[in-house]
Amino acid sequence: MKRMFTIALLFLLWQQVMAQDTIVTVNGDEIAGWVKEITMDEIRYHKPDTTDKALYQIRRAEVFMVKFANGTKEIIAQSQAAAQDSAMSADQMYLLGKEDALRHYKGNGAMWGSAGCALLLPYGLAGSAAIGLVRPKAHNNPVSNVNYLSDPNFVKGYEDQARKKKTGKVLAGTGIGVVTSIAVLLIVITSVPYQ
């Protein structure tokens, strides 16, 4: 009975800890608490690790995002970043798109998909080639700021760099698939006894 009571108590405490909002600052720090109010200048919140119900505040300019306990998120600094980026030239937005793709585009699905196709030598190589020919779309992949997707120069830079990265991943996956297929074939051939 004690064990069941302890487990129930731990479960309730775990839920209480997990049911907190998280304030993510511009420099990446996370502040746990319960957000009470978001104003034009500041965010007011309660800290979970204090017994008093003091209301703490942080300047809105220092906050990147608020992750609420229910799973929703509110980007705070995005509108400020968009205003700063509107002054960027077309070439700068193109380069920003390339940098964003280097940081955020993974392409691992293309690698493992082409590896799986290449296992079916020689016909699977056509599947790997087809995977490599599909251009990655910026709108379907993670970016640092969704407002950037409205700029065609950013999108072009992102997609150009993502295509290069995807091509490398497809080639690596094809290599993995071909080497694995040949290794399996050699194991099968050498394990068959001669008669």
C-alpha positions in Angstrom: 0.0 0.0 0.0 2.9 2.4 0.8 4.4 1.6 -2.5 1.2 2.5 -4.4 0.9 5.8 -2.4 4.5 6.7 -3.1 4.0 6.0 -6.8 0.8 8.1 -6.9 2.5 10.9 -5.0 5.5 10.9 -7.4 3.2 10.9 -10.4 1.3 13.9 -9.1 4.6 15.7 -8.4 5.9 14.8 -11.8 2.7 16.3 -13.4 3.1 19.4 -11.4 6.7 19.8 -12.5 5.8 19.1 -16.1 2.9 21.5 -16.1 5.1 24.6 -16.2 5.6 27.3 -18.8 9.1 27.8 -20.1 10.4 31.2 -21.1 13.3 30.9 -23.6 15.5 34.0 -23.7 17.3 35.3 -26.8 20.6 33.9 -25.5 19.1 30.4 -25.1 18.5 30.3 -21.4 15.3 28.7 -20.2 13.3 30.0 -17.3 10.7 27.7 -15.8 7.6 29.2 -14.3 4.0 30.1 -14.8 3.4 33.0 -17.2 0.7 35.3 -15.8 0.8 38.2 -18.3 2.5 39.3 -21.5 2.5 43.0 -22.0 4.0 45.2 -24.7 7.2 45.7 -22.6 7.6 42.7 -20.3 6.5 39.2 -19.4 5.3 38.6 -15.8 5.6 35.1 -14.3 5.8 33.1 -11.0 8.8 31.0 -10.3 8.1 27.4 -9.3 11.0 27.0 -6.9 9.9 29.7 -4.5 7.3 29.5 -1.8 6.2 33.1 -2.1 3.8 34.1 -4.9 6.0 37.0 -6.0 5.5 38.2 -9.5 8.8 38.3 -11.5 9.3 40.1 -14.8 11.6 40.0 -17.7 11.9 42.5 -20.5 10.1 41.4 -23.7 13.2 42.3 -25.8 15.2 39.6 -23.8 12.7 36.8 -24.6 12.7 34.7 -27.8 9.8 32.4 -27.1 7.3 31.2 -24.4 6.5 27.5 -24.4 3.3 27.0 -22.5 2.4 24.0 -20.4 -0.3 22.9 -22.8 2.2 22.6 -25.6 1.6 25.8 -27.5 4.4 28.3 -28.2 4.4 32.0 -28.7 7.3 33.6 -30.5 8.1 36.9 -28.9 11.3 38.2 -30.6 10.3 37.2 -34.1 8.6 40.5 -35.0 11.7 42.4 -33.9 14.0 40.2 -36.0 11.7 40.5 -39.0 11.9 44.3 -38.8 15.7 44.2 -38.7 15.8 41.7 -41.6 13.6 43.8 -43.8 16.6 46.1 -44.4 18.7 43.2 -45.8 19.5 43.2 -49.5 18.6 40.3 -51.9 22.1 38.9 -51.8 22.2 39.0 -48.0 18.8 37.2 -47.8 20.1 34.6 -50.3 23.2 34.0 -48.1 21.1 33.9 -45.0 19.0 31.2 -46.6 22.1 29.2 -47.4 23.3 29.5 -43.8 19.9 28.5 -42.5 19.9 25.4 -44.6 23.4 24.5 -43.4 22.1 24.8 -39.8 18.6 23.3 -40.0 18.3 21.0 -43.0 19.2 17.4 -42.1 18.3 15.3 -45.1 18.6 12.1 -43.1 15.4 10.7 -44.7 16.9 11.0 -48.1 20.0 9.2 -46.9 18.2 6.2 -45.4 15.7 6.1 -48.2 18.4 5.9 -50.9 20.3 3.3 -48.7 17.2 1.1 -48.7 16.7 1.5 -52.4 20.3 0.7 -53.2 20.0 -2.6 -51.3 18.0 -3.9 -54.3 20.9 -3.8 -56.7 20.9 -2.9 -59.6 17.3 -1.7 -59.9 17.3 0.1 -56.6 19.8 2.6 -57.9 17.0 4.1 -60.0 15.1 4.7 -56.8 18.1 6.4 -55.2 18.4 8.6 -58.2 14.8 9.5 -58.0 15.1 10.5 -54.4 18.1 12.7 -55.2 16.2 14.5 -58.0 13.4 15.7 -55.8 14.3 19.3 -54.7 13.9 20.0 -51.0 11.4 22.8 -50.3 12.1 25.4 -47.7 8.4 25.5 -46.7 8.5 21.8 -45.7 11.7 22.1 -43.6 12.8 23.8 -40.4 14.0 27.4 -40.6 15.2 29.8 -38.0 12.4 32.3 -38.7 9.2 31.5 -40.5 8.9 35.1 -41.7 11.9 34.6 -43.9 9.9 32.2 -46.1 8.0 35.2 -47.5 11.3 36.4 -49.1 12.0 34.6 -52.4 15.8 35.2 -52.2 15.9 33.5 -48.8 13.9 30.6 -50.1 16.2 30.2 -53.2 19.3 30.3 -51.0 17.8 27.8 -48.6 16.7 25.4 -51.3 20.0 25.6 -53.3 22.0 24.8 -50.2 19.6 22.1 -49.0 19.8 20.5 -52.5 23.6 20.3 -52.2 23.3 18.8 -48.7 20.6 16.3 -49.9 22.7 15.2 -52.8 25.6 14.4 -50.5 23.2 12.5 -48.2 21.8 10.5 -51.1 25.3 9.6 -52.4 26.2 8.5 -48.8 23.0 6.5 -48.5 23.6 4.9 -51.9 27.1 3.9 -50.9 25.8 2.4 -47.6 23.2 0.4 -49.5 25.6 -0.8 -52.2 28.3 -1.9 -49.7 25.7 -3.6 -47.5 24.2 -5.4 -50.5 27.6 -6.6 -51.7 28.5 -7.7 -48.2 25.3 -9.7 -47.8 25.8 -11.2 -51.3 29.4 -12.2 -50.4 28.3 -13.8 -47.1 25.6 -15.8 -48.9 28.0 -16.9 -51.6 30.8 -18.0 -49.2 28.3 -19.8 -46.8 27.0 -22.0 -49.6 29.0 -25.3 -49.5 30.5 -26.6 -52.8 29.2 -29.9 -54.0 
